[in-house]
Amino acid sequence: MAGNSQRRGRRLTPKAGAPKGTGGKNKDSLAGRGRTLPADERPWHKGYSGTEKLPQRTAWKQDKERRTAAEEGRAPKIGQPGTKDTTWGKGGGRGVPVNRGGTGGRGGKPGGRSGPRVTPGRKSNPAKDSPELLVGRNPVLEALRAQVPATALYTAQGIDMDDRINEIIRTAADRGIANLEISRAELDRMTGGVLHQGVGLQVPPFAYQPFEDMVAAALEQQAPLLVALDGVTDPRNLGAVIRSAAAFGAQGVFVPERRAAGITATAWRTSAGAAARVPVAQVTNLTRSLKACRDAGFMVIGLDADGDTELYDLEAAVGPLVVVVGSEGRGLSRLVGETCDLTVSIPMISEVESLNASVAAAVTLAEVARRRAAEQ
């Protein structure tokens, strides 16, 4: 209508609204809360299918849905508690289903989820060169015993004291490392929700051993033994292999710099502190490094489902040896497989399709250690 632009109380500025493309007014309220859990992982949702204890309220919701569905003559829209593993990453590791096509017996790719169990809504993505926070009583204690450089020790208020915690606190005090007592919620935040057992040790980025020095040191031993990982990307597998290497007498582990897991807090935790005792090297080119080992007198064997030799027939186990473990999914790469002196398979008598990469490495290293002990 003519003249409205001159009326009293007219609006002089445009109406405020959500800027185009921002996702709406609720975007800011969701910032920093992490991913939204699917229904089958939400303990409070009737679709929950986790293995952790079913809350009473959720059980009531599911019973109500069953009754309603029965009255309406349809299938109930509820979860199946106990069918989806939501307890991954607890303790010192647990068996997980595996898929065909990887390492050792018949390859190995860890099933289920990758990475440590994380509190819903939290995510840990530390910068590559930032200090690491080692968590867990065994990893922290082993790191302190091995004189790993550390800048601070964090303990949760009201932590249950045991012999390990007492030694951790005493050793840190002797080394002049500050002991900071913080709330458990704050420690949860610092670790990104990873299960920490009430203790964390801040350390600088892991110091890798020079590859040439590791090979030279191994050759000085009576029974040289090294482990190489070809594209293993799960830090838990890396940590488990390092732990097995320490248990069965290997003098070192080496991994590629690219497209492979490095020593992170997760690998530290899985190794139960063994990463402080076993040298770990990063190499630019794994194939070239394996050839260098061959030139130095090592026999290089690769774990492969279709290997030329069965593990229990491996006569070369008593000499200088490099055991190559393939990636979780595709096993040994073509070039690495061609570089190996021979490929070895693990005999299996059941219908299990595959072994986890770290399990295959442990079985192989145990057999090598057995043969070497029998020779002595």
Salt bridges, closest charged atoms under 4 A:
ASP40 OD2 - LYS84 NZ 3.20
GLU41 OE1 - ARG35 NH2 3.22
GLU41 OE2 - LYS84 NZ 3.14
GLU41 OE2 - ARG113 NH2 1.68
GLU52 OE2 - LYS90 NZ 3.36
GLU52 OE2 - ARG117 NH2 2.80
ASP63 OD1 - ARG66 NH1 2.63
GLU65 OE1 - LYS46 NZ 3.57
GLU65 OE2 - ARG74 NH1 2.82
GLU72 OE1 - ARG74 NE 2.68
ASP85 OD1 - ARG94 NH1 3.67
GLU142 OE2 - ARG145 NH1 3.56
GLU142 OE1 - ARG277 NH1 2.80
ASP162 OD2 - ARG137 NH1 2.82
ASP162 OD2 - ARG164 NH2 3.33
GLU167 OE2 - ARG145 NE 2.96
GLU186 OE2 - ARG189 NH2 2.64
ASP188 OD1 - HIS196 NE2 2.64
ASP234 OD2 - ARG236 NH2 3.23
GLU315 OE1 - ARG371 NH1 3.89
GLU338 OE2 - ARG334 NH1 3.29
ASP341 OD1 - ARG294 NE 3.31
GLU353 OE1 - ARG100 NH1 3.03
GLU367 OE2 - ARG370 NH2 2.82
GLU367 OE2 - ARG371 NE 3.38
